[in-house]
Amino acid sequence: MVTEQVKLLAKYEDEELAETSSYDVIPPYDQAKALGKTNIDVDRIAAGLPCGSEGFLLMYVRWRKLERDLYNERKDRYDITQIPDVYDSCKYDRVHNSHLKLEDLDELFEVAKLLADGVIPNEYGINPKQKLKIGFKNLLADCWVKF
C-alpha cells in the first residue's frame, strides 16, 4: 500500500539534498516549466523528496490518516464519505510527486476515481430527493459523454 511505502521513505526524512544542478533534466521540472511555472523546488525533486514543503513524514501522516478514516476496524465498516479525500490525495501525488514512483498509486487512483464518481454527486443537494435528482443528472451527463 502507498502508506507503507511512504513510511519507509519517511525514515530518510533528514537526509541532505543531493548534489545536483538545477539544469539537470528532470521530467517534473520540465513539465512545470512548460506550463509556465518557474517557482518549483528543483533540488527537492532532484533529491527524490516530495514536492513543496511536505516531507515524507507529513506525507506518511496524510496517508495514514486517510487509511484510518476510510476503514473503521472496530465497526468493520468503510466510510464512503472519505472516498473523495482518497481520490484527491491520489491525484495530488500523481501530479506533484510522480517522481517518487509510488507502487500501486495508479491502480488506487483508478479505483478511487470510479468510487468518487459515484460518491461525490451525493454531496450536492439538501435532501435525498435533491441528491438523487442531481446524481441522476450527473450520471446522464457521464453516459452521454461515453456514448
VOZAPA-849898 format. One record per residue (C-alpha): x, y, z; residue in one letter. Coordinates in steps of 0.05 Angstrom, whole numbers, padded with zeros to 5 digits, always signed. Example, Ala and Ser with C-alpha at 12.3 -4.5 7.8 and 13.67 -1.06 7.14 Angstrom:
<nodes>
+00246-00090+00156A;+00273-00021+00143S;
</nodes>
This chain:
<nodes>
+00000+00000+00000M;+00021+00072-00011V;+00022+00086+00064T;+00075+00033+00077E;+00119+00058+00020Q;+00115+00129+00046V;+00131+00104+00117K;+00195+00073+00091L;+00213+00138+00054L;+00199+00178+00118A;+00257+00143+00153K;+00304+00182+00108Y;+00269+00249+00121E;+00331+00283+00149D;+00379+00265+00092E;+00414+00322+00058E;+00392+00344-00012L;+00431+00310-00067A;+00485+00350-00101E;+00452+00364-00168T;+00449+00421-00216S;+00385+00460-00228S;+00399+00449-00301Y;+00395+00373-00298D;+00339+00343-00340V;+00283+00329-00291I;+00217+00309-00323P;+00171+00340-00269P;+00211+00405-00273Y;+00207+00405-00349D;+00132+00394-00345Q;+00123+00451-00296A;+00168+00496-00338K;+00126+00481-00400A;+00064+00502-00361L;+00098+00568-00344G;+00111+00551-00272K;+00181+00575-00253T;+00173+00572-00177N;+00188+00498-00167I;+00236+00467-00118D;+00283+00433-00168V;+00332+00409-00114D;+00277+00373-00075R;+00252+00337-00137I;+00323+00320-00159A;+00337+00292-00090A;+00275+00248-00094G;+00237+00286-00040L;+00163+00304-00041P;+00145+00367-00078C;+00134+00432-00040G;+00143+00438+00035S;+00114+00369+00050E;+00165+00319+00076G;+00160+00244+00077F;+00137+00245+00149L;+00079+00292+00135L;+00063+00252+00072M;+00061+00189+00114Y;+00015+00221+00166V;-00031+00244+00110R;-00037+00174+00081W;-00042+00140+00149R;-00100+00187+00168K;-00135+00171+00103L;-00127+00097+00116E;-00153+00102+00187R;-00212+00147+00168D;-00232+00105+00108L;-00239+00039+00146Y;-00264+00031+00218N;-00235-00034+00244E;-00279-00034+00307R;-00343-00029+00266K;-00314-00068+00207D;-00341-00015+00160R;-00317+00032+00106Y;-00335+00106+00110D;-00352+00125+00038I;-00350+00199+00055T;-00274+00192+00057Q;-00270+00168-00016I;-00264+00239-00045P;-00206+00252+00002D;-00171+00189-00021V;-00183+00208-00093Y;-00156+00279-00082D;-00094+00253-00047S;-00080+00202-00102C;-00089+00256-00155K;-00044+00304-00117Y;+00012+00252-00111D;+00005+00231-00184R;+00013+00303-00207V;+00063+00332-00157H;+00101+00271-00133N;+00103+00227-00195S;+00179+00226-00189H;+00172+00184-00126L;+00143+00127-00168K;+00098+00101-00113L;+00076+00030-00128E;+00001+00017-00136D;-00015+00091-00135L;-00042+00090-00206D;-00086+00030-00191E;-00111+00062-00126L;-00125+00126-00165F;-00167+00088-00216E;-00209+00053-00163V;-00216+00117-00122A;-00238+00155-00184K;-00292+00104-00200L;-00317+00106-00129L;-00312+00182-00124A;-00353+00189-00188D;-00409+00154-00150G;-00400+00186-00082V;-00385+00259-00099I;-00453+00274-00132P;-00485+00255-00065N;-00450+00314-00033E;-00496+00361-00073Y;-00568+00375-00052G;-00602+00383+00015I;-00650+00325+00019N;-00649+00254-00010P;-00695+00273-00067K;-00650+00331-00089Q;-00588+00287-00082K;-00620+00233-00126L;-00640+00284-00178K;-00571+00316-00181I;-00536+00249-00181G;-00581+00224-00237F;-00565+00286-00279K;-00491+00275-00268N;-00498+00202-00288L;-00535+00220-00351L;-00482+00271-00369A;-00427+00219-00358D;-00465+00167-00400C;-00477+00218-00455W;-00402+00233-00460V;-00383+00159-00462K;-00432+00141-00518F;
</nodes>
